[in-house]
Amino acid sequence: MTTNDTQLGTPEPARPQGPKAPGAKRDRATEGRGRRADQNRRRPAPRPDPQPGTTARPEASRPEPGATALTWAKRPSTPSLTTPRPHPAPPPDTQPDTEPATPTAQPETDTAATTAQPETDTAATTAQPETDTAATTAQPETDTAATAPGRHTEPSPNPSPNPRATTATRGANAPTGATAIPHPPSSPAITSDAPERRPRAIPWLALVALGYALVQFVLVVPAFAHALGWDEAVYVSQYDPRVPAAFFSAPRSRGTSFLTAPFIAVTPSVPVLRIALTLLSSAALYTAFRVWRPVVGARTTAVAALLFAGLWITQISGPQAMPNLWVAFGSVAATGWFLRAVIRREPRANRWLAGCVAVTALFRAPDAVWLALPLIATALFRGRRTLPYLVGGLATGLAQWVAEAYIRFGSLQERLHVSSATEGDMGLHLNFDHAWSSLNGPLLCRPCTATLDSPGLTLWWLALPVLAAAALAYAVRERRLLATALPVAVAAALAVPYLLMIDYSAPRFLLPAYALLALPVASLVTRLTSRRALILVGLIVAAQFASQSTVLTEVTAATAATNQRYRAAADSLRALGLRPPCLVSGPRALPIAYDAGCASAQIDGNNVSTTAAGILGRAAKVPTAVLTAKGQRPPHYARDWTPYPLHHTRGWTAWLAPAVPQGP
């Protein structure tokens, strides 16, 4: 019988008829189903070539003389027109007696790896229905690697990396008399069913925040767990339901009081408050610097957070109820959101920018104004869409401060005037020397008569402007000036009132500037590619952390000793019979009065809240005491009061007013 060349070269429009195994029988029912299925074809299937003992092979299913199996397997296929119908696989140790006449019921599976297997290759796989897993392990539904004559498949776009191995496997697993068909080059690669997993990046920023919390828990919280400092007592007492609120001076803002109010309302425990502030400050460190990740990258963000968290003043401020650290976090976050709104044009960045500016104003209103100035100036030239959000956020944050100005002081101008007097008549004061002297403590240098201890431990402070200038130079060369120049400008603006407008200093005043300058300095570190340079920088940073740890230990011990004296004085006053309601006055009255549960009042100094006549009037109603340091005389109105030394306070004395006459 001659071979039809036309059928061999052109794919049949009808369903391809698969080869039949020698010796297979076809009963009447199977033939009937096959004839009914063939009626749905555009043209009938080619008549099979009769062979002894089996149904005839279609002529179109025979390769022409000289054609290789590889060429035959590459022929295009005609899609099946019948709905696929699953067929269960026969047991591996048996052969089916009959074969369905419509092998198109499984259009997506390799029905035969050789010419001797009906529908499944039971020699190549065991108990795997409809698939040939001996040739591939990653294609459970299709196998275009080996196609029997008469079954047309389209070549896969992914070539197999090792077709010989697959072909050899088929040849070894094929039954006797079967011809192994070589794996075509267009077969899919052998892959795994498991999805490819990328290695997770190390969360360096989260690790820095965790380390920051651990340092506070180990070195700071145990030392400060017994008493509050002077300014802390002012902020915490505002919403403490157990004690009278301390005098709140004009420059202060109530953000710190709002922050501590939920904790102090639940419990008066100072250790609980310290732990809560430690956790909150660590989370704020992560959140504030996380804003910068899309702008400068993950590595620069983590290094910047590490440099800032490594400063002793950052570590000691975490568990304290003070506003400057939170102003630093708010400034970093606000500047980052501004850049994301301008450079990346993120829609939500404007709203977050407004929120960060508002929160910063709640913690320290004057600092929020200095923060907003360079941002507004930048927005005028680039990013005018951020202007409404900047102005709106600043106005929202200042609303409470302005409203309080009219309620307590009569007008905003009057509060600004009182604030300037409280700060020591703000004006042009070159305060660099006081800032330099207080770098290693004390926590407050007013009047600033302290001398600098260990100048070698403060070289980092002198290096900051040099490193910032170097970062700006790199940014100009790389044409990324805005992302570097803006944090430098904001840092400079926030440092202006503390370096040029007051005559005293405290290390915490410059925390916002340190936090912002850490970003361009970190960008310099991450640009290093030389191994020797990285090792050198690593050694310098390690030495910096060691020096900061030394300063932290010394300042923490001194501050804890002072707070302990406050607590000892309060205990002595209670032992003398001073019980709420009561009043305490004198230079150190405020934190001692808070510990004793009494009100406090001052007739002089930066926290003037009453007069001598006012104290005498209160002394006639409630138990009152005036405190003096060692060797000091009491004020004129208390000369005839009874002195009592306060134990464990290094010579402090309490002058008690005459006992209040009891009513009938």
NORLIN-V998736 format. One record per helix or strand of 2 or more residues. SS is the DSSP state (alpha for helix, beta for strand). FROM is the first residue (numbers start at 1). LEN is the number of residues. If there is no record, write none. Layout:
((SS | FROM | LEN) (SS | FROM | LEN))
This chain:
((alpha | 5 | 5) (alpha | 28 | 11) (beta | 48 | 4) (beta | 54 | 5) (alpha | 59 | 3) (alpha | 69 | 5) (alpha | 103 | 4) (alpha | 163 | 11) (alpha | 204 | 21) (alpha | 230 | 8) (alpha | 255 | 12) (alpha | 270 | 21) (alpha | 293 | 4) (alpha | 298 | 12) (alpha | 312 | 7) (alpha | 324 | 19) (alpha | 349 | 15) (alpha | 365 | 17) (alpha | 384 | 26) (alpha | 412 | 11) (alpha | 432 | 6) (alpha | 455 | 24) (alpha | 481 | 20) (alpha | 507 | 21) (alpha | 531 | 45) (beta | 582 | 5) (alpha | 589 | 8) (beta | 599 | 3) (alpha | 612 | 8) (beta | 623 | 6) (alpha | 636 | 3) (beta | 642 | 4) (beta | 653 | 4))
